Amino acid sequence: MSSSRRSLGLIIAVAMLPGCMKDTGEGTVSRFLGVEPKAEAPSGAAQKAVVKPAEASEIIRALQTRPSVLMSGTPYSRVADAVIASDARVAEAELRVAQMRAQAAKYNWMPRIGPRVSLNSLGDFVADLVINQVLFDNGRKVAERDLAKANVEIAAVTLVEDGNRRVYDALSLYVKAQENRDLSAHLDQALGEMAHFEWVMTERVDGGVSDMSDLNVLRQKLAAMRARSGEAREATATAMAELNAMSARPLDSLAGIGGLRSSPAGEALGVIRARAERERTIAEAKIARAGHLPGLAANADSTGAYGLEVTTDSLFSLGTMAEFNAIEAAKETADRKVTEAREVAERRIQAQSRQMEAFQRQATEARTLTAQARQNLDLFRAQYEGGQRQVMDVVGVYETYAQALETEIELKYKAARAELELARLRGALAEGASI
């Protein structure tokens, strides 16, 4: 009886050992129990993956407080709200899994307990209850917790990236639909004008005043316009059908573009991802380094046997020092990747900013040219009505005006797409808190 009590006491002592130890360095795996965060129930499948601000890392807080450039109440904002509401949120599920694994990793420093079943020389099964407590592991347990935390950060970055990409795809479809809708309206108006010219030319041909060749040319122009107008309507219908397919509600009634405020000066999502991947690389390097160094663990079982054990994952060899050098080099490589990501992101943002400004300037110039073409058209019409111009002269000037208006529409929406692309590069199309 006394032997059993002694064995039970040893097991309890080993189990309670981590709660009495201080966190004195990287190689120590335990801490005061009162300081360790309490466990939380895992989120259900229907709950949103949320990281509490008090527990969030710097990267998570940066993602949660990330504002959107979409102005509330605008068509852009309504499109974004509709497509975010219908998102399958696969990245959110992956974030929830990473959070659960990080929660489990918080307690990797506690003793492990489990059965040990063996077959002795007499053919009898022997079952013991074994407790193992790591006392020193060169920082492996701490690195494992850091790795789980880094995986949560990477999953969070992926979630925000997916949200921004989804909003960008939806807004691109919306802009495409609006552009073809405006183009179709312009071509329909042009068809009305050209139809009038066709009627005048038909009357002149029937009266023997004009040649049939001019009427044929005019009819060819009308047929080309009808074809282009039909293509624009089909493109509008296709874009809106695709947009409605990824939206929680129909968006056919929306009209107009715009509604972007100045983009915030926060880090690009590519840079934040590189920072999170750096943390993961460093944690993995620490785990790999600890695997080459000896550790110390305490063991006890229900039979009263107990003792200390020196543990190691890898034996020393002639290549061990090279492994250590490679691990240190991996850390430096991770730092350089962050610098490279920051440079690439800044270069892309600057190039896109210049392109957007160029399209905006060209759209302004196109509006001026359209106004001038309209003045020339009005002048030629007045001269035609005064008998100073022929019908085909007016038709030619009208074509110039129509082409100028088409160019204005094209540049207007090129500038809009460039503005959306710039917001996408900055990761500012969807608010972090809403995702």
C-alpha positions in Angstrom: 0.0 0.0 0.0 2.8 2.4 0.9 4.5 1.6 -2.4 1.4 2.5 -4.3 1.0 5.7 -2.4 4.6 6.6 -3.0 4.2 5.9 -6.8 1.0 8.0 -6.9 2.8 10.8 -5.1 5.7 10.8 -7.6 3.2 11.0 -10.5 1.4 14.0 -8.9 4.7 15.7 -8.2 5.8 15.4 -11.8 2.4 16.5 -13.0 2.5 19.6 -10.7 6.1 20.5 -11.5 5.4 22.8 -14.5 3.1 24.9 -12.4 5.8 25.7 -9.9 8.5 26.7 -12.4 9.2 30.2 -13.8 9.8 31.2 -17.4 13.5 31.9 -17.1 14.6 31.6 -20.7 14.1 30.3 -24.2 14.9 26.7 -23.2 12.3 26.7 -20.3 9.0 25.3 -21.3 6.8 26.1 -18.3 5.4 29.1 -16.5 3.2 30.2 -13.7 -0.3 28.6 -14.1 -2.0 31.8 -13.1 -0.4 33.7 -16.0 -1.4 31.2 -18.6 -4.5 32.3 -20.6 -7.6 30.3 -19.9 -8.8 27.9 -22.5 -11.8 29.0 -24.6 -14.3 26.8 -26.2 -13.6 26.3 -29.9 -15.8 28.3 -32.3 -18.6 26.4 -34.1 -18.8 26.1 -37.8 -21.5 28.8 -38.0 -19.5 31.4 -35.9 -17.2 34.0 -37.4 -13.5 33.6 -36.9 -12.6 36.4 -34.5 -9.4 37.3 -32.7 -10.0 39.4 -29.6 -8.1 42.8 -29.7 -6.4 42.1 -26.4 -5.0 38.8 -27.7 -4.2 39.9 -31.2 -0.7 40.3 -32.5 0.5 43.4 -34.3 -0.3 41.8 -37.7 -3.8 40.8 -36.7 -4.5 44.3 -35.2 -3.3 45.9 -38.5 -5.7 43.7 -40.5 -8.6 44.3 -38.1 -8.3 48.1 -38.2 -7.7 48.2 -42.0 -10.2 50.8 -43.4 -11.9 50.6 -46.8 -11.7 53.2 -49.5 -15.3 52.5 -50.5 -17.6 55.3 -49.5 -20.8 54.1 -47.7 -24.0 54.3 -49.7 -22.4 54.5 -53.1 -22.9 51.9 -55.9 -19.4 50.5 -55.2 -20.2 50.0 -51.5 -23.5 48.3 -52.2 -21.8 45.9 -54.7 -19.1 45.1 -52.1 -21.6 44.5 -49.3 -23.7 42.2 -51.5 -20.7 40.0 -52.6 -19.2 39.8 -49.1 -22.5 38.7 -47.7 -22.6 35.7 -50.2 -19.0 34.7 -49.8 -18.4 31.0 -49.1 -15.5 32.2 -46.8 -13.2 29.2 -47.2 -10.3 31.3 -45.9 -12.4 32.1 -42.8 -12.7 28.3 -42.1 -9.0 27.9 -42.5 -8.4 30.8 -40.1 -10.7 29.1 -37.6 -8.7 25.9 -37.9 -5.4 27.8 -37.4 -6.9 29.5 -34.3 -7.9 26.1 -32.8 -4.4 24.7 -33.4 -2.9 27.8 -31.8 -5.2 27.4 -28.8 -4.0 23.8 -28.5 -0.4 24.8 -28.8 -0.7 27.1 -25.7 -0.6 24.1 -23.5 2.2 22.2 -25.2 4.4 22.9 -22.1 2.1 20.9 -19.8 3.0 17.2 -18.9 1.7 14.5 -21.1 0.0 11.5 -19.6 -1.0 8.2 -21.3 -1.0 4.4 -21.2 2.0 2.3 -22.0 1.2 -1.3 -23.0 3.9 -3.9 -23.5 4.3 -7.7 -23.9 6.7 -9.3 -21.4 8.8 -12.4 -21.9 6.1 -14.7 -20.5 3.6 -13.5 -23.1 1.6 -11.4 -20.6 0.4 -7.9 -21.3 1.6 -5.2 -18.9 -0.2 -1.8 -18.8 1.3 1.3 -17.1 0.2 4.9 -16.8 3.1 7.1 -17.8 3.7 10.8 -17.3 6.3 12.7 -19.3 7.3 16.3 -18.6 9.8 18.2 -20.7 12.1 20.2 -18.4 14.4 21.8 -21.0 14.1 21.7 -24.8 16.2 24.6 -26.1 13.1 26.6 -26.8 11.3 24.1 -28.9 7.9 24.4 -27.1 8.0 28.2 -27.3 8.9 28.0 -31.0 5.9 25.6 -31.5 3.6 28.2 -30.0 5.2 30.9 -32.1 4.7 28.7 -35.2 1.0 28.2 -34.4 0.6 32.0 -33.9 2.3 32.7 -37.2 0.0 30.3 -39.0 -3.0 32.2 -37.6 -1.5 35.4 -38.9 -1.0 33.9 -42.4 -4.5 32.6 -42.4 -5.8 36.0 -41.4 -3.8 37.7 -44.2 -5.3 35.1 -46.6 -8.8 36.0 -45.4 -8.3 39.7 -46.0 -6.7 39.0 -49.4 -9.6 36.9 -50.5 -12.1 39.5 -49.4 -10.2 42.3 -51.3 -9.9 40.0 -54.4 -13.6 39.1 -54.3 -14.7 42.8 -54.0 -12.3 43.7 -56.8 -13.6 41.0 -59.1 -17.2 42.1 -58.4 -16.5 45.8 -59.0 -14.6 45.0 -62.2 -17.7 43.2 -63.5 -19.9 46.1 -62.4 -17.6 48.7 -64.1 -17.6 46.5 -67.3 -21.4 46.4 -67.2 -21.7 50.2 -66.7 -19.2 50.9 -69.5 -21.0 48.7 -72.0 -24.4 50.2 -70.8 -23.1 53.7 -71.5 -21.7 52.6 -74.9 -24.9 51.0 -75.9 -26.9 54.1 -74.9 -24.6 56.3 -77.0 -24.7 53.9 -80.0 -28.5 53.8 -79.8 -28.6 57.6 -79.9 -26.2 57.6 -82.8 -28.4 55.1 -84.6 -31.3 57.4 -84.3 -29.3 60.3 -85.8 -27.9 58.1 -88.6 -31.3 56.7 -89.3 -32.5 60.3 -90.0 -29.6 60.8 -92.3 -30.5 57.6 -94.1 -34.1 58.8 -94.6 -32.8 62.1 -96.0 -30.4 60.2 -98.3 -33.1 57.8 -99.4 -35.4 60.7 -100.4 -32.5 62.4 -102.3 -31.8 59.1 -104.1 -35.4 58.6 -105.0 -35.5 62.2 -106.3 -32.4 61.7 -108.4 -30.4 64.3 -106.4 -27.9 61.9 -104.8 -26.1 58.8 -105.9 -27.0 55.3 -104.7 -23.4 54.6 -103.6 -23.7 57.2 -100.8 -26.8 55.6 -99.5 -25.1 52.2 -99.5 -22.1 53.6 -97.6 -24.5 55.1 -95.0 -26.4 51.8 -94.6 -23.2 50.0 -94.0 -22.3 52.4 -91.3 -25.7 51.9 -89.7 -25.3 48.1 -89.8 -21.9 48.4 -88.1 -23.4 50.6 -85.4 -26.3 48.2 -84.8 -23.8 45.3 -84.5 -21.7 47.2 -82.0 -24.7 48.2 -80.0 -25.9 44.6 -79.8 -22.4 43.5 -78.6 -22.4 46.2 -75.9 -25.9 45.0 -74.7 -24.7 41.4 -74.6 -21.6 42.3 -72.7 -23.7 44.2 -70.2 -26.0 41.3 -69.7 -23.2 38.8 -69.3 -21.3 41.0 -66.8 -24.4 41.6 -64.7 -25.4 37.9 -64.8 -21.9 36.9 -63.5 -22.1 39.7 -60.9 -25.6 38.6 -59.7 -24.3 35.0 -59.5 -21.7 36.0 -56.9 -24.0 38.5 -55.0 -26.5 37.9 -52.2 -29.1 40.0 -54.0 -29.8 41.3 -57.6 -27.8 44.4 -58.5 -29.4 45.2 -61.9 -30.9 48.4 -60.6 -27.6 49.9 -59.6 -26.2 52.7 -61.9 -23.2 55.0 -61.8 -19.6 54.6 -60.7 -17.2 56.2 -58.3 -17.3 56.5 -54.5 -13.6 55.9 -53.6 -12.0 58.0 -51.0 -8.2 58.5 -50.8 -6.4 55.3 -50.1 -4.9 54.9 -46.6 -1.1 54.8 -46.2 -1.0 51.4 -44.6 1.2 48.5 -45.7 0.3 46.5 -48.7 -1.1 43.1 -48.0 1.9 41.5 -49.8 4.2 43.1 -47.2 2.1 42.0 -44.3 2.0 38.4 -45.7 5.8 38.5 -46.0 6.1 39.6 -42.4 3.8 36.8 -41.2 5.8 34.3 -43.3 9.0 35.6 -41.7 7.6 34.8 -38.3 6.7 31.3 -39.4 10.2 30.8 -40.9 11.9 31.9 -37.7 9.7 29.6 -35.6 10.5 26.7 -37.9 14.2 27.5 -37.7 14.1 27.5 -33.9 12.3 24.1 -33.9 14.9 22.7 -36.3 17.7 24.0 -34.2 16.2 22.6 -31.0 15.9 19.2 -32.7 19.7 19.1 -33.0 20.4 19.9 -29.4 19.9 17.6 -26.3 16.9 18.2 -24.0 15.9 17.0 -20.6 12.6 15.3 -19.6 11.2 13.7 -16.4 9.3 10.5 -16.5 7.2 8.6 -14.0 4.8 5.6 -14.2 2.3 3.9 -12.0 4.8 1.2 -10.9 6.9 3.8 -9.0 9.6 4.0 -11.6 10.8 7.5 -12.3 13.8 9.3 -13.6 15.3 11.9 -16.0 15.9 11.4 -19.7 18.1 13.2 -22.1 16.3 13.6 -25.4 17.3 14.7 -28.9 15.6 14.4 -32.3 18.9 14.2 -34.3 22.3 12.8 -33.5 25.4 14.9 -34.1 27.3 14.3 -37.3 29.8 16.0 -39.5 27.0 18.0 -41.2 25.4 19.3 -38.0 27.3 22.6 -38.0 26.3 23.1 -41.6 22.7 22.5 -40.6 23.0 25.2 -37.9 24.4 27.6 -40.5 21.6 26.9 -42.9 19.0 27.6 -40.1 20.6 30.9 -39.4 20.7 31.7 -43.1 17.0 30.9 -43.3 16.3 33.7 -40.8 18.3 36.2 -42.8 16.5 35.1 -46.0 13.1 35.7 -44.4 14.2 39.3 -43.5 15.3 39.9 -47.0 12.0 38.6 -48.4 10.1 41.2 -46.4 12.4 44.0 -47.8 11.8 42.6 -51.3 8.1 42.4 -50.8 8.0 46.0 -49.6 10.0 47.2 -52.6 7.8 45.2 -55.1 4.6 46.5 -53.6 5.8 50.1 -53.6 6.9 49.8 -57.2 3.6 48.4 -58.3 1.7 51.0 -56.4 3.7 53.9 -57.9 3.4 52.5 -61.4 -0.4 52.1 -61.0 -0.7 55.6 -59.5 1.0 57.1 -62.5 -1.2 55.1 -64.9 -4.4 56.1 -63.1 -3.3 59.8 -63.3 -2.6 59.4 -67.0 -6.0 57.9 -67.7 -7.7 60.7 -65.7 -5.8 63.4 -67.6 -6.6 61.7 -70.9 -10.3 61.4 -69.9 -10.4 65.2 -69.2 -8.7 65.9 -72.6 -11.2 63.6 -74.3 -14.1 65.5 -72.8 -12.7 68.7 -74.3 -12.3 67.1 -77.7 -15.8 65.8 -77.5 -17.1 69.3 -76.8 -15.2 70.7 -79.8 -16.5 67.9 -82.0 -20.0 68.7 -80.9 -19.5 72.4 -81.8 -18.3 71.4 -85.3 -21.3 69.1 -85.7 -23.7 71.9 -84.8 -21.9 74.3 -87.2 -22.1 71.7 -90.1 -25.8 71.1 -89.4 -26.5 74.8 -89.5 -24.7 75.0 -92.8 -26.5 71.9 -94.1 -29.8 73.4 -93.3 -28.7 76.6 -95.1 -27.9 74.6 -98.2 -24.1 75.0 -97.8 -23.3 71.4 -97.0 -24.1 68.0 -98.3 -25.7 65.2 -96.3 -22.5 63.1 -96.3 -20.5 66.0 -95.1 -22.7 66.1 -92.0 -22.5 62.4 -91.7 -18.7 62.5 -91.6 -18.6 65.2 -88.9 -21.2 63.3 -86.9 -19.0 60.2 -87.1 -16.1 62.2 -85.7 -18.2 63.4 -82.8 -19.5 59.9 -82.1 -15.9 58.5 -82.1 -14.8 61.3 -79.8 -17.6 60.4 -77.4 -16.7 56.7 -77.5 -13.1 57.6 -76.7 -14.3 59.7 -73.8 -16.4 56.7 -72.4 -13.5 54.3 -72.9 -11.0 56.6 -71.0 -13.5 57.3 -68.3 -13.8 53.6 -67.5 -10.1 53.0 -67.9 -9.5 55.5 -65.2 -12.1 53.9 -63.0 -10.5 50.4 -63.5 -7.1 51.9 -62.8 -8.4 53.4 -59.5 -9.9 50.0 -58.5 -6.6 48.3 -59.3 -4.7 50.7 -57.2 -7.0 50.1 -54.3 -6.6 46.4 -54.8 -2.8 46.7 -54.7 -3.1 48.6 -51.4 -5.6 46.0 -50.0 -8.1 48.7 -49.3 -11.3 47.5 -51.1 -12.8 45.7 -48.1 -12.8 46.8 -44.5 -10.8 44.5 -42.2 -13.3 44.5 -39.4 -16.2 43.5 -41.8 -14.2 40.6 -43.2 
